[in-house]
Amino acid sequence: MSFIPHDLTIEGFLLIVSVLLFISLLASKLSGRFGIPALILFLAVGMLAGSDGPLGIYFDDPGLAQSFGIIALSFILFSGGLNTRSEEMRPVIGKGIVLSTVGVLVTAFVVGLFVHLVIGLTLVEGLLLGSIVSSTDAAAVFSILQSKSLNLKNRIAQILELESGSNDPMAYFLTITLTQYLLMPEKTSLWMIIPNFLMNMAIGAVVGVLMGRLALLIINKIHLDNTALYPVLSFSLVLFSYSFADLLHGNGFLAVYLTGIILGNSFFINKNTIIKFSDGIAWLMQIIMFITLGMLVFPSQIPPVILTGVLVSLVLIFIARPLSVFISLSFHKIDFRSKWYISLVGLRGASPIVFATYPLIAGINKSSLIFNLVFFIVITSVLLQGSTISVLAKWMKLDMPDKKPLKSFKLYDEIKNELTEMVLPVHSKAVGKELVELKFPSTSLIVLINRNNTYLTPKGSTVLKAKDRLLIMTEDKKEIPKIKECLDIIKKS
């Protein structure tokens, strides 16, 4: 069924979309101020706009929601790959791969077995539910780690990012396979599943690598007259990478992620422009995806599954996820506290909700129950795990303040000015403020900002972010204490 009433004009539809996007952006500001994960607020906006909410927009089209979700996940994974530095990921690639394969299988099995024994679903139905919620969500992990600006020890952040970016393909494959088995058990066997899985992953990997190389060649050789068209070119390449891999019965999610990684670690024309465009598109896709999925849910159907959802969520968070992490990393050198932290930060997000639409569309028995349970589990995970990610890091002593010394650069002898580099700590009150709001000494000036290895020319409206590296010009060293006071840089940073 469509969510667009017959008497709704295109202008009315665009008005609704614009209002929902604007409300979501306002919600994201509240997220940073009150520590509530933004993804939950995006879902809440969708639920308020849906049929059970004040706006009452009826939306009961899982197929359309699934289509939105697939497109959105493709761009989110591409953006995540584009921002992945190979030198940072290379030391943790083994840990990330085993978590995204063995970890997913262990999580799916433990949750599936619990659901079968305690809740009464068949074993295959339980395994289907377990498979749907078995992967950590790239959108949730990327956005929350970036918003919290955590500097974690033992390359934990890199492990979490690599795992979340690469485990969707496994969860997707398990979901599709078990859905097909429930529809046609006589045509599905273990001897078919394993070769299909290997072929699915291999094709996705090959397409991703080839598309990354081809995209690099195209971008550098095409010589477009208008530089504004390069982001559009990257947009088309993402869509082609996913759809071409899927056409060959490969895993499209793995393909776009690898395409992004190869591009992100290569030199190409207008790289910064394309990266910024991709980041913006990824955020837009996150907002649209979460609003759409929020509208798809009928809140009135959630109360009957709350008790069951709480039980499954607790098993997933405190039993299945830790078991999957400790089993997967048992042969890797990583300390006990780090394993526990990785276990407790296994965020679920939009991916499981998107995957839950497959059995819903297929008409699997109890698919509505599975969908509502998945939605409740996701909300529990993002609220509980997403809001405690920084608290846990400090409590477990895994956070690592930036202790790099300030750097001073003396200019020519005849020039009295000095350049000083300062790193804005996470705790600074200046984080989130515009430069114009800072009470800087009149004879000092921020001349350059290094943000995630991207150099920004500061303006009065530039908003400071945690861990920004600021290049500050001063006329006198005596101004430095005043500058540090303005930026709230204290000794522990």
C-alpha positions in Angstrom: 0.0 0.0 0.0 1.2 3.5 -0.8 1.8 6.2 1.8 0.8 8.9 -0.6 -2.9 9.8 -0.5 -4.6 10.2 -3.8 -5.3 13.9 -3.2 -1.7 14.8 -2.2 0.1 16.9 -4.7 3.8 16.7 -5.5 4.2 20.1 -3.8 2.5 18.7 -0.7 4.7 15.6 -0.7 7.9 17.8 -1.0 6.7 20.0 1.8 6.3 17.0 4.1 9.8 15.6 3.1 11.4 19.0 3.7 9.8 19.4 7.1 10.9 15.9 8.1 14.5 16.5 7.0 14.6 19.8 8.9 13.2 18.3 12.1 15.8 15.5 11.8 18.6 18.0 11.5 17.3 19.9 14.6 17.1 16.5 16.3 20.8 15.8 15.5 21.8 19.0 17.3 19.8 17.9 20.4 21.7 14.6 20.0 25.1 16.2 20.5 23.8 18.4 23.4 22.1 15.7 25.4 24.1 12.6 24.4 21.2 10.8 22.7 22.3 8.9 19.6 21.1 10.8 16.5 19.9 7.6 14.8 17.3 7.0 17.5 16.0 10.6 17.0 15.7 10.0 13.2 13.7 6.8 13.9 11.5 8.8 16.3 10.8 11.4 13.7 9.7 8.6 11.3 7.5 7.0 13.9 5.9 10.4 14.8 5.2 11.0 11.1 3.8 7.5 10.5 0.3 6.2 10.8 0.3 5.9 14.6 1.9 9.4 15.0 0.5 12.9 15.0 1.1 13.4 11.2 -0.7 10.1 10.5 1.0 9.4 7.2 0.0 5.8 6.4 3.0 3.8 5.2 2.8 0.1 4.9 5.1 -0.7 2.0 8.1 -2.9 3.1 9.2 -3.2 -0.5 9.7 0.5 -0.9 11.4 0.7 2.5 13.7 -2.1 1.5 14.6 -0.3 -1.8 15.4 2.9 0.1 17.4 0.8 2.6 19.5 -0.9 0.0 20.4 2.3 -1.8 21.1 4.1 1.5 23.3 1.2 2.8 25.3 1.2 -0.4 26.2 4.9 -0.1 26.9 4.6 3.7 29.3 1.7 3.1 30.9 3.5 0.2 31.5 6.6 2.3 32.8 4.4 5.2 35.3 2.7 2.8 36.3 6.1 1.3 37.2 7.3 4.8 39.1 4.1 5.7 42.8 4.5 5.8 44.6 1.3 4.8 47.6 2.0 7.0 45.3 2.1 10.0 43.3 -0.9 9.0 46.2 -3.2 7.9 47.2 -4.2 11.4 43.6 -5.2 12.3 42.4 -6.7 9.1 42.6 -10.3 10.5 40.5 -9.3 13.5 38.0 -7.5 11.4 37.5 -10.3 9.0 37.1 -13.0 11.6 34.6 -10.8 13.5 32.6 -10.2 10.3 32.4 -13.9 9.5 32.8 -16.2 12.5 31.4 -13.5 14.8 28.2 -13.2 12.7 27.7 -17.0 12.6 28.2 -17.3 16.4 25.8 -14.5 17.2 23.2 -15.8 14.8 23.4 -19.3 16.3 23.3 -18.2 20.0 20.3 -15.9 19.4 18.5 -18.4 17.2 18.9 -21.2 19.7 17.7 -19.0 22.6 14.6 -17.8 20.6 13.9 -21.4 19.6 14.1 -22.8 23.2 12.6 -20.0 25.1 10.2 -18.2 22.8 8.9 -21.0 20.8 9.8 -20.2 17.2 11.1 -23.0 15.1 14.9 -23.5 15.0 15.0 -22.1 11.4 12.8 -19.1 12.3 15.0 -18.5 15.4 18.2 -18.7 13.2 16.6 -16.2 10.8 15.9 -13.7 13.6 19.5 -14.3 14.8 20.9 -13.8 11.4 19.0 -10.5 10.9 20.4 -9.0 14.1 23.9 -10.7 13.8 25.8 -7.8 12.2 26.8 -4.6 13.7 25.6 -1.6 11.8 28.0 0.5 9.7 25.8 3.6 9.8 25.4 3.5 13.6 29.1 2.7 14.3 30.5 5.3 11.9 28.3 8.1 13.1 28.5 7.4 16.8 32.3 6.9 16.8 32.7 10.2 14.8 30.3 12.2 17.0 32.0 11.0 20.2 35.5 11.7 18.8 36.9 8.8 20.9 40.6 8.1 20.8 40.6 4.4 21.8 43.6 2.3 22.7 44.7 -0.9 21.0 43.2 0.1 17.7 39.7 -0.7 19.0 38.0 2.0 16.9 39.6 0.6 13.7 38.5 -2.9 14.6 34.9 -1.8 15.2 34.8 0.3 12.0 36.3 -2.5 9.8 34.0 -5.1 11.4 30.8 -3.0 10.9 31.8 -2.1 7.4 32.4 -5.7 6.3 29.9 -7.9 8.3 26.7 -6.8 6.5 27.4 -9.1 3.6 27.5 -12.2 5.8 24.3 -11.2 7.7 22.6 -10.4 4.4 23.6 -13.8 2.9 22.3 -15.7 5.9 19.0 -13.8 5.9 18.4 -14.4 2.2 19.4 -18.1 2.5 17.2 -18.8 5.5 14.3 -16.9 4.0 14.5 -19.1 0.9 14.8 -22.2 3.0 11.5 -21.3 4.9 9.8 -20.8 1.5 11.3 -23.8 -0.3 12.9 -26.2 2.2 13.1 -29.0 -0.4 15.2 -26.9 -2.8 17.7 -25.7 -0.2 20.5 -27.7 1.4 23.8 -27.2 3.3 25.7 -28.4 0.2 24.1 -25.6 -1.8 24.6 -22.9 0.9 28.4 -23.1 1.3 29.3 -22.9 -2.4 26.7 -20.1 -2.9 28.2 -18.2 0.0 31.8 -18.5 -1.3 30.7 -17.6 -4.8 28.6 -14.6 -3.5 31.5 -13.2 -1.5 34.1 -13.9 -4.2 32.1 -12.2 -6.9 31.4 -9.2 -4.6 35.1 -8.9 -3.7 36.3 -9.2 -7.3 33.7 -6.6 -8.6 34.6 -4.3 -5.7 38.4 -4.4 -6.4 37.9 -4.1 -10.2 35.4 -1.2 -9.8 37.7 0.6 -7.4 40.5 0.4 -10.0 38.2 1.3 -12.9 36.6 4.2 -10.9 40.1 5.6 -10.2 41.0 5.4 -13.9 37.8 7.0 -15.0 37.9 9.9 -12.5 41.5 10.7 -13.4 41.1 10.4 -17.2 37.7 11.7 -18.0 38.6 15.4 -17.6 35.1 16.9 -17.0 34.8 20.6 -17.9 32.8 21.3 -14.7 34.4 20.1 -11.5 31.0 20.1 -9.9 30.2 17.0 -12.0 32.9 14.8 -10.3 30.7 14.0 -7.3 27.9 13.1 -9.7 30.3 10.8 -11.4 31.2 9.1 -8.1 27.4 8.8 -7.4 26.9 6.8 -10.6 29.9 4.6 -9.9 28.5 3.6 -6.5 25.2 2.6 -8.0 26.9 0.7 -10.8 29.3 -1.1 -8.4 26.4 -2.4 -6.3 24.0 -3.3 -9.1 26.7 -4.9 -11.3 27.8 -7.2 -8.5 24.2 -8.1 -7.7 23.6 -8.8 -11.4 26.4 -11.3 -11.3 24.9 -12.9 -8.1 27.7 -11.3 -6.0 27.4 -9.3 -2.8 26.8 -5.7 -3.7 27.4 -4.4 -0.2 30.9 -5.9 -0.2 31.5 -4.5 -3.7 30.7 -0.9 -2.8 32.7 -1.1 0.5 35.8 -2.3 -1.3 35.3 0.2 -4.1 35.3 3.0 -1.5 38.4 1.6 0.3 40.4 1.4 -3.0 39.4 5.0 -4.0 40.0 6.4 -0.5 43.5 5.1 -0.4 44.5 6.4 -3.9 45.1 9.8 -5.4 42.5 11.1 -7.7 41.2 14.5 -9.0 39.0 16.5 -6.7 39.4 13.9 -4.0 38.4 16.2 -1.1 35.3 17.4 -3.0 34.2 13.8 -3.7 34.8 12.8 -0.1 32.8 15.7 1.3 30.0 15.0 -1.1 30.0 11.3 -0.2 29.9 12.2 3.5 26.9 14.5 2.9 25.1 11.9 0.8 25.8 9.2 3.5 24.2 11.4 6.2 21.2 12.2 4.0 20.8 8.5 3.3 21.0 7.7 7.0 18.3 10.3 7.8 16.0 9.2 4.9 16.5 5.5 5.8 15.8 5.9 9.5 12.8 8.1 8.9 11.4 5.6 6.3 12.0 2.6 8.6 10.4 4.5 11.5 7.3 5.2 9.4 7.1 1.5 8.5 6.8 0.5 12.1 3.4 0.7 13.8 4.2 1.7 17.4 0.9 0.2 18.6 2.2 -3.2 17.6 5.4 -2.9 19.7 4.0 -3.3 23.3 3.1 -7.0 22.9 6.7 -7.8 22.0 8.4 -5.7 24.7 9.0 -8.5 27.2 10.2 -10.9 24.5 12.3 -8.1 22.9 14.0 -7.3 26.3 14.9 -10.9 26.8 16.4 -11.3 23.3 18.2 -7.9 23.5 19.8 -8.9 26.8 20.9 -12.3 25.4 22.2 -10.6 22.3 24.1 -7.8 24.1 25.5 -9.7 27.1 25.8 -13.4 25.9 25.7 -13.8 22.1 27.9 -10.8 21.2 30.6 -11.4 23.9 30.7 -15.1 22.9 31.1 -14.2 19.3 33.9 -11.7 20.1 35.9 -13.9 22.5 35.6 -16.9 20.2 36.5 -14.9 17.1 39.5 -13.2 18.8 40.7 -16.2 20.8 43.8 -16.6 18.5 44.6 -12.9 18.3 46.7 -11.0 20.7 44.3 -8.6 22.3 43.7 -8.0 26.0 40.6 -9.0 28.0 39.3 -5.5 28.6 39.5 -4.6 24.9 37.6 -7.8 24.0 34.9 -6.8 26.5 34.7 -3.3 25.2 34.3 -4.6 21.6 31.7 -7.0 22.9 29.6 -4.2 24.5 29.9 -1.8 21.6 28.2 -4.1 19.0 25.7 -1.6 17.9 22.7 -2.6 15.8 21.1 -0.1 13.5 19.3 0.2 10.3 20.8 -2.8 8.6 18.9 -5.3 10.7 15.6 -3.5 10.1 16.3 -3.5 6.3 17.1 -7.2 6.4 13.9 -7.9 8.4 11.9 -6.6 5.4 13.0 -9.7 3.3 11.0 -12.3 5.3 8.2 -9.7 5.6 7.9 -9.3 1.8 8.3 -13.0 1.2 5.3 -13.6 3.5 7.2 -15.9 5.9 5.2 -17.2 8.8 5.6 -15.0 11.9 7.5 -12.4 9.8 5.6 -9.5 11.4 6.6 -10.8 14.8 10.2 -11.0 13.7 10.2 -7.5 12.2 8.7 -5.9 15.4 11.2 -7.8 17.5 14.1 -6.7 15.3 12.9 -3.1 15.6 12.7 -3.3 19.4 16.2 -4.9 19.6 17.7 -2.1 17.4 16.2 0.6 19.6 17.5 -1.1 22.7 20.9 -1.5 21.2 21.3 2.1 20.0 19.9 3.5 23.2 21.8 1.3 25.6 25.1 0.7 23.8 25.2 3.9 21.7 24.7 6.2 24.8 27.3 4.4 26.9 30.2 4.0 24.4 32.3 6.9 25.8 31.4 6.2 29.4 32.5 2.6 29.1 35.8 3.6 27.4 36.6 5.8 30.4 35.4 3.3 33.0 37.5 0.5 31.4 40.4 2.9 30.9 40.6 2.4 27.2 40.2 6.1 26.2 43.4 7.8 25.2 43.7 11.6 25.5 45.7 13.3 22.8 49.0 14.0 24.5 50.9 15.2 21.5 52.9 18.3 22.4 52.1 21.7 21.1 54.3 22.7 18.1 55.6 26.2 17.6 57.0 27.5 14.3 59.2 30.6 14.3 58.9 32.7 11.2 61.6 34.8 9.7 63.7 36.8 12.2 62.3 40.1 11.0 58.8 38.9 11.7 57.7 38.7 15.3 54.7 36.4 14.7 54.8 32.7 15.7 52.7 29.8 14.5 51.6 27.4 17.2 49.7 24.1 16.6 47.2 23.1 19.2 44.9 20.0 19.3 41.3 20.7 20.5 40.5 18.0 23.1 37.2 16.1 23.3 36.3 17.8 26.6 36.8 21.3 25.4 33.9 23.8 25.8 34.9 25.2 22.4 33.8 22.0 20.6 30.6 22.9 18.6 31.2 26.6 18.7 31.8 28.9 15.8 35.1 30.7 15.6 33.3 34.0 15.9 32.0 32.9 19.4 35.5 32.5 20.8 36.9 35.4 22.8 40.3 35.2 21.1 43.0 37.8 21.7 42.7 40.5 19.0 46.3 39.9 18.0 45.9 36.1 17.4 44.3 34.3 14.6 43.5 30.7 13.6 45.0 30.4 10.1 44.4 26.7 9.3 42.5 23.7 10.6 43.6 20.1 10.1 40.5 17.9 10.5 40.9 14.2 9.7 43.9 15.0 7.4 41.8 17.5 5.5 42.9 21.1 5.7 40.2 23.8 6.1 40.5 27.5 5.7 38.8 28.9 8.8 36.0 31.5 8.6 34.0 33.2 11.4 31.2 30.6 10.8 33.5 27.6 11.0 32.4 25.2 13.8 35.1 23.6 15.8 35.2 19.8 16.3 37.0 17.6 18.8 40.5 16.7 17.8 40.8 19.5 15.3 44.5 20.5 14.9 44.6 24.3 14.9 47.4 26.3 13.4 47.3 29.6 15.3 49.3 32.8 14.5 50.3 34.9 17.5 52.3 38.1 17.9 53.6 37.2 21.4 54.1 34.0 23.3 52.3 35.6 26.2 49.0 35.2 24.3 49.3 31.4 24.3 47.8 30.9 27.9 44.8 33.1 26.9 44.3 31.1 23.8 44.5 27.8 25.7 41.9 29.2 28.1 39.6 30.2 25.2 39.9 26.7 23.7 39.6 25.0 27.1 42.9 23.2 26.6 44.1 22.0 30.0 47.1 19.9 31.0 45.3 16.5 30.8 44.9 17.0 27.0 
